[in-house]
Amino acid sequence: MDRSWISILAQIVFWFIAMSLMTRWMASSRKRSDVGNDGMQLKHPPTTLYIGLAATLFGIGLCIAAVTWTDGPGQLLIGLLFGAGMVAVSLSLVADYYFARHRVDAQGMHYGRMSGQRGAFLWRDVRRVNFNEGMNWYSLTLESGATVRVSGLLMGLPVFAAHVLAHIPAHHIDRTARDKLDAAAQGRLHKLWLF
């Protein structure tokens, strides 16, 4: 076997193991109880912030490496685009950590978006509830046509699930979403992606 293939295979195995461990860490951190939280708030665990900041620094490092060590304009462009893309995605994780905080009660939900925009709705205003497996979020479509997304990475999902099941008619909830919500209401949170 050629040495370059062994190196590529080792990198793939390392990447798979690292992503598996990180995803398990994120999944287990959703179950933590938040001191001072009355149970009605949904928010990201601190691991989301840590991963977002580490990935931001890594992306900046890639940009610096691209400027410092590339051999031509093509490699420079690819390195800068990849690094800048990584910074943009990771900064969106940091923004989601700070702004995507929601509060549920018997009447409805106050929500926050990654952009910092805040809003609220009543449970009776929810027209449809879906779960997107690929993006790992619950999607609540309102009568106004607006969509509110609730990440599957948040702490407080069991309380959210219990309120959705109690206050939104069953025919407004997609089958996949209902299965995930039933399990979450009992404290069994869904897997994150493949892990």
DRENPA-857860 format. One line per 2 residues: their letters; for each residue x, y, z of N, C-alpha, C. Coordinates in nm, 4 decimals, decimal comma, always signed. Each point is the difference from the previous one (the first is absolute). Layout:
N
a) X/Y/Z/X/Y/Z/X/Y/Z | ...
END
This chain:
195
md) +0,0845/-0,1188/+0,0000/-0,0845/+0,1188/+0,0000/+0,0885/+0,1245/+0,0000 | -0,0356/+0,0966/-0,0806/+0,0763/+0,1237/-0,0104/-0,0111/+0,0800/+0,1307
rs) +0,1087/+0,0635/+0,0396/+0,0062/+0,0755/+0,1257/-0,1012/+0,1163/+0,0012 | -0,0253/+0,0622/-0,1151/-0,0951/+0,1110/-0,0034/-0,1422/-0,0474/+0,0303
wi) -0,0344/-0,1213/-0,0422/-0,1329/-0,0538/+0,0307/-0,0143/-0,0285/+0,1486 | +0,1052/-0,0455/+0,0623/-0,0038/-0,0254/+0,1447/-0,0221/+0,1317/+0,0741
si) +0,0670/+0,1031/-0,0446/-0,0158/+0,1313/+0,0621/-0,1428/+0,0517/-0,0155 | -0,0547/-0,0127/-0,1189/-0,1383/+0,0445/-0,0249/-0,0975/-0,0807/+0,0843
la) +0,0175/-0,1303/+0,0057/-0,0872/-0,0861/+0,0795/+0,0091/+0,0354/+0,1477 | +0,1205/+0,0250/+0,0493/+0,0188/+0,0384/+0,1404/-0,0706/+0,1319/+0,0303
qi) +0,0064/+0,0946/-0,0935/-0,0672/+0,1282/+0,0201/-0,1515/-0,0168/+0,0042 | -0,0530/-0,0839/-0,0872/-0,1446/-0,0246/-0,0019/-0,0442/-0,0650/+0,1303
vf) +0,0741/-0,1001/+0,0462/-0,0332/-0,0679/+0,1262/+0,0089/+0,0980/+0,1162 | +0,1060/+0,0809/+0,0032/+0,0149/+0,0988/+0,1067/-0,1176/+0,0980/-0,0009
wf) -0,0358/+0,0502/-0,1186/-0,1110/+0,0964/-0,0129/-0,1308/-0,0622/+0,0494 | -0,0266/-0,1247/-0,0381/-0,1225/-0,0670/+0,0414/-0,0043/-0,0165/+0,1523
ia) +0,1110/-0,0419/+0,0588/+0,0051/-0,0183/+0,1456/-0,0158/+0,1338/+0,0716 | +0,0690/+0,1026/-0,0473/-0,0092/+0,1325/+0,0631/-0,1425/+0,0552/-0,0076
ms) -0,0632/-0,0119/-0,1168/-0,1371/+0,0496/-0,0147/-0,0972/-0,0803/+0,0866 | +0,0222/-0,1290/+0,0092/-0,0846/-0,0855/+0,0832/+0,0092/+0,0418/+0,1465
lm) +0,1214/+0,0203/+0,0489/+0,0183/+0,0408/+0,1396/-0,0589/+0,1386/+0,0261 | +0,0196/+0,0937/-0,0934/-0,0536/+0,1341/+0,0173/-0,1534/-0,0016/+0,0000
tr) -0,0577/-0,0776/-0,0895/-0,1458/-0,0074/-0,0073/-0,0574/-0,0641/+0,1255 | +0,0644/-0,1024/+0,0510/-0,0456/-0,0627/+0,1255/+0,0107/+0,0986/+0,1158
wm) +0,1070/+0,0780/+0,0022/+0,0173/+0,1012/+0,1040/-0,1128/+0,1023/-0,0068 | -0,0323/+0,0453/-0,1224/-0,1087/+0,0967/-0,0168/-0,1341/-0,0612/+0,0416
as) -0,0230/-0,1251/-0,0381/-0,1262/-0,0664/+0,0327/-0,0166/-0,0154/+0,1508 | +0,1061/-0,0386/+0,0682/-0,0110/-0,0184/+0,1448/-0,0139/+0,1328/+0,0728
sr) +0,0561/+0,1079/-0,0555/-0,0098/+0,1298/+0,0664/-0,1415/+0,0573/-0,0062 | -0,0840/-0,0482/-0,0912/-0,1397/+0,0463/-0,0060/-0,0774/-0,0429/+0,1230
kr) +0,0455/-0,1066/+0,0658/-0,0727/-0,0569/+0,1139/+0,0328/+0,0685/+0,1312 | +0,1005/+0,0878/-0,0023/+0,0374/+0,0693/+0,1235/-0,1130/+0,0882/+0,0479
sd) -0,0126/+0,0105/+0,1307/-0,0969/+0,0952/+0,0539/+0,0716/+0,1321/+0,0196 | -0,0684/+0,1066/-0,0263/+0,0590/+0,1324/+0,0073/-0,0365/+0,0632/+0,1341
vg) +0,1000/+0,0302/+0,0807/-0,0244/+0,0622/+0,1292/-0,0619/+0,1372/-0,0216 | -0,1082/+0,0280/+0,0689/-0,0664/+0,1287/-0,0140/-0,1067/+0,0010/-0,1076
nd) -0,0082/-0,1060/-0,0798/-0,1025/-0,0076/-0,1039/-0,1222/-0,0661/+0,0619 | -0,1156/+0,0608/-0,0166/-0,1221/-0,0561/+0,0584/-0,0564/-0,1142/-0,0836
gm) +0,0722/-0,0441/-0,0996/-0,0448/-0,1111/-0,0827/-0,0793/+0,0417/-0,1215 | -0,0361/+0,1255/-0,0086/-0,0813/+0,0472/-0,1117/+0,0840/+0,0620/-0,1119
ql) +0,1290/+0,0094/+0,0216/+0,0872/+0,0637/-0,0990/+0,0752/-0,1053/-0,0795 | +0,0080/+0,0221/-0,1304/+0,0801/-0,0848/-0,0879/+0,1203/+0,0812/-0,0427
kh) +0,1187/-0,0567/+0,0182/+0,1197/+0,0691/-0,0435/+0,1095/-0,1011/-0,0268 | +0,1011/+0,0449/-0,0733/+0,1128/-0,0859/-0,0336/+0,0844/-0,0280/+0,1240
pp) +0,0547/-0,1209/+0,0088/+0,0961/-0,0278/+0,1072/+0,1318/+0,0711/-0,0308 | +0,0849/+0,0193/+0,1015/+0,1283/+0,0681/-0,0232/+0,0877/-0,0681/-0,1053
tt) -0,0175/-0,1291/-0,0230/+0,0820/-0,0685/-0,1008/-0,0169/+0,0625/-0,1378 | -0,1169/+0,0522/-0,0305/-0,0236/+0,0660/-0,1291/+0,0920/+0,1208/-0,0141
ly) +0,0119/+0,0776/+0,1065/+0,0883/+0,1167/-0,0025/+0,1458/-0,0434/-0,0145 | +0,0410/-0,1003/+0,0759/+0,1394/-0,0464/-0,0064/+0,0362/-0,0471/-0,1407
ig) -0,0869/-0,0791/-0,0590/+0,0262/-0,0519/-0,1350/+0,0007/+0,1139/-0,1019 | -0,0937/+0,0930/+0,0136/-0,0048/+0,1139/-0,0916/+0,1254/+0,0861/+0,0075
la) +0,0474/+0,0265/+0,1215/+0,1205/+0,0809/+0,0150/+0,1240/-0,0734/-0,0499 | +0,0110/-0,1290/+0,0319/+0,1160/-0,0782/-0,0463/+0,0025/-0,0072/-0,1523
at) -0,1157/-0,0215/-0,0613/-0,0062/-0,0080/-0,1458/+0,0299/+0,1361/-0,0639 | -0,0409/+0,1089/+0,0646/+0,0311/+0,1340/-0,0500/+0,1511/+0,0219/-0,0015
lf) +0,0649/-0,0345/+0,1100/+0,1460/+0,0143/+0,0076/+0,0694/-0,0879/-0,1034 | -0,0504/-0,1210/-0,0195/+0,0577/-0,0896/-0,0991/-0,0150/+0,0583/-0,1405
gi) -0,1172/+0,0554/-0,0305/-0,0228/+0,0620/-0,1306/+0,0911/+0,1191/-0,0231 | +0,0213/+0,0823/+0,1032/+0,0923/+0,1125/-0,0109/+0,1413/-0,0516/-0,0242
gl) +0,0350/-0,1082/+0,0714/+0,1312/-0,0618/-0,0208/+0,0177/-0,0499/-0,1422 | -0,1058/-0,0558/-0,0579/+0,0064/-0,0451/-0,1397/+0,0235/+0,1165/-0,0951
ci) -0,0657/+0,1110/+0,0259/+0,0200/+0,1186/-0,0850/+0,1442/+0,0498/+0,0098 | +0,0527/+0,0038/+0,1215/+0,1384/+0,0441/+0,0190/+0,0956/-0,0966/-0,0696
aa) -0,0253/-0,1302/+0,0145/+0,0852/-0,1004/-0,0657/-0,0071/+0,0130/-0,1520 | -0,1192/+0,0292/-0,0516/-0,0144/+0,0146/-0,1452/+0,0820/+0,1177/-0,0514
vt) -0,0007/+0,1098/+0,0731/+0,0760/+0,1179/-0,0410/+0,1506/-0,0253/+0,0138 | +0,0370/-0,0728/+0,1041/+0,1416/-0,0202/+0,0305/+0,0662/-0,1080/-0,0847
wt) -0,0683/-0,1133/-0,0204/+0,0691/-0,1164/-0,0564/-0,0490/-0,0490/-0,1358 | -0,0853/+0,0709/-0,0688/-0,0473/-0,0492/-0,1295/+0,0999/+0,0310/-0,1099
dg) -0,0068/-0,0813/-0,1067/+0,0954/+0,0118/-0,1102/-0,0515/+0,0801/-0,1186 | -0,1234/+0,0382/+0,0008/-0,0511/+0,0738/-0,1145/-0,1367/+0,0569/+0,0288
pg) -0,0524/+0,0792/-0,0925/-0,1302/+0,0646/+0,0223/-0,1151/-0,0992/+0,0122 | +0,0066/-0,1143/-0,0701/-0,1068/-0,0990/+0,0092/-0,0097/-0,0601/+0,1390
ql) +0,1148/-0,0402/+0,0552/+0,0018/-0,0560/+0,1353/-0,0383/+0,1052/+0,1033 | +0,0450/+0,1223/-0,0214/-0,0340/+0,1083/+0,0919/-0,1508/+0,0220/+0,0039
li) -0,0621/+0,0055/-0,1172/-0,1444/+0,0213/-0,0078/-0,0762/-0,1128/+0,0676 | +0,0387/-0,1241/-0,0288/-0,0684/-0,1142/+0,0608/+0,0165/+0,0024/+0,1519
gl) +0,1219/+0,0255/+0,0480/+0,0247/+0,0055/+0,1440/-0,0791/+0,1102/+0,0681 | -0,0025/+0,1188/-0,0636/-0,0748/+0,1117/+0,0587/-0,1503/-0,0258/+0,0000
lf) -0,0514/-0,0551/-0,1094/-0,1433/-0,0291/-0,0062/-0,0396/-0,1045/+0,1031 | +0,0798/-0,1051/+0,0127/-0,0306/-0,1044/+0,0974/+0,0070/+0,0553/+0,1428
ga) +0,1052/+0,0759/+0,0303/+0,0147/+0,0580/+0,1337/-0,1106/+0,0994/+0,0313 | -0,0311/+0,0871/-0,0959/-0,1060/+0,0995/+0,0206/-0,1360/-0,0678/+0,0155
gm) -0,0240/-0,1057/-0,0777/-0,1251/-0,0747/+0,0146/-0,0120/-0,0628/+0,1371 | +0,1103/-0,0548/+0,0480/-0,0009/-0,0616/+0,1329/-0,0253/+0,1057/+0,1079
va) +0,0605/+0,1162/-0,0143/-0,0219/+0,1084/+0,0961/-0,1469/+0,0427/-0,0014 | -0,0585/+0,0139/-0,1181/-0,1403/+0,0424/-0,0107/-0,0936/-0,1007/+0,0663
vs) +0,0216/-0,1286/-0,0274/-0,0865/-0,1033/+0,0586/+0,0169/-0,0043/+0,1513 | +0,1234/+0,0059/+0,0474/+0,0230/-0,0089/+0,1436/-0,0497/+0,1244/+0,0741
ls) +0,0111/+0,1169/-0,0625/-0,0551/+0,1199/+0,0630/-0,1526/-0,0057/+0,0060 | -0,0619/-0,0680/-0,0967/-0,1456/-0,0169/+0,0075/-0,0374/-0,0879/+0,1194
lv) +0,0845/-0,0965/+0,0330/-0,0221/-0,0826/+0,1199/+0,0090/+0,0855/+0,1265 | +0,0989/+0,0885/+0,0047/+0,0153/+0,0893/+0,1157/-0,1213/+0,0926/+0,0110
ad) -0,0436/+0,0557/-0,1127/-0,1183/+0,0877/+0,0009/-0,1233/-0,0765/+0,0453 | -0,0152/-0,1241/-0,0463/-0,1141/-0,0815/+0,0415/+0,0053/-0,0258/+0,1505
yy) +0,1195/-0,0223/+0,0528/+0,0146/-0,0220/+0,1444/-0,0545/+0,1190/+0,0788 | +0,0320/+0,1217/-0,0436/-0,0404/+0,1189/+0,0743/-0,1438/+0,0445/-0,0267
fa) -0,0486/-0,0156/-0,1215/-0,1294/+0,0592/-0,0345/-0,1160/-0,0986/-0,0117 | +0,0267/-0,1248/-0,0351/-0,1096/-0,0961/-0,0192/-0,0394/-0,0616/+0,1332
rh) -0,0635/+0,0813/+0,0817/-0,0495/-0,0440/+0,1299/-0,1509/+0,0170/-0,0009 | -0,0670/-0,1019/+0,0474/-0,1456/-0,0022/-0,0056/-0,0563/-0,0223/+0,1398
rv) -0,1242/+0,0416/+0,0172/-0,0688/-0,0209/+0,1282/-0,1412/-0,0490/-0,0309 | -0,0354/-0,1123/+0,0619/-0,1328/-0,0570/-0,0222/-0,0837/+0,0106/+0,1266
da) -0,1302/+0,0109/-0,0206/-0,0946/-0,0082/+0,1112/-0,1311/-0,0532/-0,0560 | -0,1041/-0,0023/+0,0812/-0,1267/-0,0595/-0,0419/-0,0671/+0,0778/-0,1134
qg) +0,0323/+0,1273/-0,0156/-0,0631/+0,0801/-0,1047/+0,0728/-0,0109/-0,1340 | +0,1317/-0,0032/+0,0035/+0,0746/-0,0003/-0,1255/+0,1496/+0,0018/+0,0226
mh) +0,0693/+0,0650/-0,0923/+0,1454/-0,0009/+0,0050/+0,0567/+0,1352/-0,0412 | +0,0984/+0,0463/+0,0754/+0,0812/+0,1159/-0,0384/+0,1265/-0,0590/-0,0593
yg) +0,0402/+0,0492/-0,1143/+0,1138/-0,0606/-0,0678/+0,1011/+0,1054/-0,0439 | +0,1206/-0,0478/-0,0234/+0,1067/+0,0846/-0,0513/+0,0611/-0,0654/-0,1227
rm) +0,0406/+0,0809/-0,0936/+0,0652/-0,0506/-0,1212/+0,1502/+0,0296/+0,0069 | +0,0757/-0,0693/-0,0826/+0,1441/+0,0178/-0,0066/+0,0377/+0,1458/-0,0276
sg) -0,0848/+0,0706/-0,0712/+0,0266/+0,1395/-0,0360/-0,0215/+0,0962/+0,1161 | -0,0565/-0,0484/+0,1101/-0,0302/+0,0855/+0,1141/-0,1455/+0,0436/+0,0040
qr) -0,0742/-0,0268/-0,1067/-0,1423/+0,0352/-0,0057/-0,0780/-0,0822/+0,1019 | -0,0923/+0,0645/+0,0694/-0,0832/-0,0673/+0,1004/-0,1451/-0,0003/-0,0484
ga) -0,0771/-0,0961/+0,0495/-0,1403/-0,0079/-0,0359/-0,0742/-0,0896/+0,0976 | -0,1295/-0,0095/-0,0200/-0,0832/-0,0845/+0,0858/-0,1203/-0,0473/-0,0796
fl) -0,0549/-0,1122/+0,0410/-0,1231/-0,0511/-0,0607/-0,0771/-0,0811/+0,1038 | -0,1283/-0,0169/-0,0272/-0,0845/-0,0845/+0,0835/-0,0042/-0,1395/-0,0612
wr) -0,0190/-0,1011/+0,0829/-0,0046/-0,1378/-0,0515/-0,1112/-0,0162/-0,1027 | -0,1105/+0,0706/+0,0193/-0,1123/-0,0142/-0,0943/+0,0331/+0,0565/-0,1387
dv) +0,1072/+0,0805/-0,0098/+0,0419/+0,0576/-0,1282/+0,0891/-0,0932/-0,0816 | +0,0349/-0,1172/+0,0549/+0,0883/-0,0929/-0,0708/-0,0828/-0,0837/-0,0967
rr) +0,0360/+0,0090/-0,1275/-0,0717/-0,0720/-0,1050/+0,0602/-0,1379/-0,0257 | +0,1341/-0,0116/+0,0143/+0,0666/-0,1268/-0,0314/+0,1298/-0,0120/+0,0800
vn) +0,0309/-0,1217/+0,0455/+0,1259/-0,0295/+0,0683/+0,0678/-0,1136/-0,0762 | +0,1238/+0,0228/-0,0423/+0,0791/-0,1012/-0,0708/+0,1342/-0,0151/+0,0698
fn) +0,0682/-0,1096/-0,0325/+0,1376/-0,0179/+0,0470/+0,0870/-0,0258/-0,1214 | +0,1075/+0,0786/-0,0149/+0,0924/-0,0151/-0,1114/+0,1203/-0,0805/+0,0484
eg) +0,0114/-0,1235/-0,0474/+0,1081/-0,0899/+0,0429/+0,1373/+0,0551/-0,0375 | +0,0138/+0,0493/-0,1222/+0,1296/+0,0477/-0,0474/+0,0499/+0,1215/+0,0767
mn) -0,0889/+0,0918/+0,0316/+0,0396/+0,1212/+0,0711/-0,0171/-0,0139/+0,1509 | -0,0658/-0,1061/+0,0440/-0,0174/-0,0290/+0,1418/-0,0758/+0,1120/+0,0721
wy) -0,1154/+0,0395/-0,0559/-0,0800/+0,0997/+0,0689/-0,1488/-0,0273/-0,0196 | -0,0767/+0,0502/+0,0979/-0,1460/-0,0002/-0,0103/-0,0380/+0,1284/-0,0709
sl) -0,0949/-0,0104/-0,0890/-0,0442/+0,1145/-0,0770/-0,1484/+0,0225/+0,0291 | -0,0337/+0,1147/+0,0563/-0,1386/+0,0339/+0,0316/-0,0461/+0,1071/-0,0982
tl) -0,0960/-0,0343/-0,0835/-0,0541/+0,0951/-0,0975/-0,1239/+0,0644/+0,0617 | -0,0021/+0,1320/+0,0026/-0,1085/+0,0746/+0,0632/-0,1066/+0,0382/-0,1020
es) -0,1165/+0,0359/+0,0481/-0,1106/+0,0439/-0,0863/+0,0419/+0,1191/-0,0862 | +0,0887/+0,0840/+0,0511/+0,0459/+0,1175/-0,0743/+0,0921/-0,0370/-0,1163
ga) +0,0436/-0,1263/-0,0046/+0,0939/-0,0432/-0,1027/+0,1443/-0,0014/+0,0479 | +0,0258/+0,0613/+0,1152/+0,1354/+0,0010/+0,0566/+0,0366/-0,1404/+0,0488
tv) +0,1295/-0,0295/+0,0004/+0,0490/-0,1287/+0,0489/+0,0965/+0,0239/+0,1149 | -0,0204/-0,0727/+0,1076/+0,0887/+0,0061/+0,1157/+0,0698/-0,1346/+0,0095
rv) +0,1334/+0,0040/+0,0081/+0,0776/-0,1240/+0,0084/+0,0573/-0,0147/+0,1393 | -0,0114/-0,1212/+0,0531/+0,0530/-0,0317/+0,1325/+0,1035/-0,1096/-0,0185
sg) +0,1245/+0,0326/+0,0286/+0,1106/-0,0926/-0,0209/-0,0105/-0,1228/+0,0896 | +0,0407/-0,1135/-0,0531/+0,0055/-0,1232/+0,0774/+0,1191/-0,0049/+0,0930
ll) +0,0829/+0,1047/+0,0009/+0,1174/+0,0066/+0,0869/-0,0296/+0,0662/+0,1342 | -0,1212/+0,0511/+0,0185/-0,0305/+0,0816/+0,1168/-0,0259/-0,0812/+0,1263
mg) +0,0345/+0,0600/+0,1133/-0,0426/-0,0520/+0,1288/-0,1452/+0,0450/+0,0199 | -0,0793/-0,0818/+0,0642/-0,1397/+0,0348/+0,0246/-0,0968/-0,0607/-0,1004
lp) +0,0477/-0,0866/-0,0881/-0,0882/-0,0605/-0,1006/-0,1153/-0,0812/+0,0599 | +0,0175/-0,0707/+0,1134/-0,1145/-0,0736/+0,0558/-0,1179/+0,0908/+0,0368
vf) +0,0294/+0,1176/+0,0548/-0,1078/+0,0936/+0,0353/-0,0667/+0,0536/-0,1265 | +0,0809/+0,0359/-0,0995/-0,0534/+0,0456/-0,1283/-0,0907/-0,1072/-0,0600
aa) +0,0464/-0,1245/-0,0010/-0,0768/-0,1105/-0,0579/-0,1325/-0,0184/+0,0730 | +0,0027/+0,0058/+0,1315/-0,1236/-0,0172/+0,0782/-0,1015/+0,1093/-0,0330
hv) +0,0464/+0,1233/-0,0145/-0,0917/+0,1104/-0,0331/-0,0560/-0,0145/-0,1411 | +0,0837/-0,0360/-0,0951/-0,0482/-0,0178/-0,1371/-0,1063/-0,1090/-0,0043
la) +0,0277/-0,1132/+0,0639/-0,0955/-0,1114/-0,0011/-0,1291/+0,0345/+0,0734 | +0,0094/+0,0802/+0,1048/-0,1186/+0,0350/+0,0786/-0,0856/+0,1074/-0,0655
hi) +0,0600/+0,0894/-0,0768/-0,0732/+0,1183/-0,0461/-0,0237/+0,0079/-0,1505 | +0,0659/-0,0839/-0,0770/-0,0196/+0,0041/-0,1453/-0,0734/-0,1273/-0,0419
pa) -0,1090/+0,0128/-0,0748/-0,0748/-0,1193/-0,0419/+0,0879/-0,0993/-0,0765 | -0,0256/-0,1287/+0,0218/+0,0830/-0,1065/-0,0581/+0,0057/+0,0071/-0,1528
hh) -0,1083/+0,0401/-0,0645/-0,0002/+0,0034/-0,1464/+0,0865/+0,1136/-0,0575 | +0,0493/+0,0879/+0,0857/+0,0904/+0,1064/-0,0435/+0,1460/-0,0416/+0,0133
id) +0,0239/-0,1189/+0,0556/+0,1371/-0,0449/+0,0255/+0,0335/-0,1154/-0,0935 | +0,1071/+0,0168/-0,0756/+0,0495/-0,1036/-0,0902/+0,0351/-0,1270/+0,0791
rt) -0,0130/-0,1173/-0,0626/+0,0250/-0,1285/+0,0673/+0,1418/-0,0076/+0,0585 | +0,1016/+0,0390/-0,0787/+0,1385/-0,0039/+0,0493/+0,0169/+0,0925/+0,1193
ar) -0,0546/+0,1204/-0,0105/+0,0089/+0,0954/+0,1103/-0,0701/-0,0546/+0,1233 | -0,1161/-0,0633/-0,0198/-0,0738/-0,0552/+0,1142/+0,0815/-0,1068/+0,0707
dk) +0,0631/-0,0884/-0,0758/+0,0832/-0,1047/+0,0611/+0,1143/+0,0612/+0,0805 | +0,0663/+0,0997/-0,0563/+0,1108/+0,0657/+0,0701/-0,0498/+0,0732/+0,1246
ld) -0,1143/+0,0671/-0,0120/-0,0559/+0,0734/+0,1139/-0,0463/-0,0938/+0,1108 | -0,0642/-0,1116/-0,0364/-0,0423/-0,0988/+0,1001/+0,1193/-0,0506/+0,0803
aa) +0,1071/-0,0349/-0,0716/+0,1209/-0,0500/+0,0671/+0,0631/+0,1087/+0,0864 | +0,0098/+0,1229/-0,0537/+0,0620/+0,1105/+0,0743/-0,0785/+0,0326/+0,1267
aq) -0,1330/-0,0034/-0,0085/-0,0828/+0,0295/+0,1170/+0,0249/-0,1006/+0,1115 | +0,0442/-0,1199/-0,0360/+0,0321/-0,1034/+0,0989/+0,1482/+0,0019/+0,0381
gr) +0,0742/+0,0989/-0,0509/+0,1411/+0,0141/+0,0346/+0,0955/-0,0759/-0,0902 | -0,0514/-0,0603/-0,1058/+0,0868/-0,0731/-0,0949/+0,0213/+0,0887/-0,1229
lh) +0,1096/+0,0728/+0,0003/+0,0282/+0,0916/-0,1098/+0,0531/-0,0759/-0,1210 | -0,0370/+0,0462/-0,1179/+0,0416/-0,0649/-0,1247/+0,1502/+0,0102/-0,0200
kl) +0,0519/-0,0880/-0,0847/+0,1422/+0,0045/-0,0323/+0,0284/+0,1229/-0,0848 | +0,1241/+0,0457/+0,0079/+0,0425/+0,1099/-0,0863/+0,0638/-0,0599/-0,1230
wl) -0,0606/+0,0213/-0,1128/+0,0457/-0,0508/-0,1295/+0,0257/-0,1493/+0,0083 | +0,1182/-0,0479/-0,0329/+0,0263/-0,1438/-0,0039/+0,0391/-0,0579/+0,1349
f) +0,0281/+0,0853/+0,0978/+0,0587/-0,0488/+0,1241/-0,0954/+0,0132/+0,1169
END
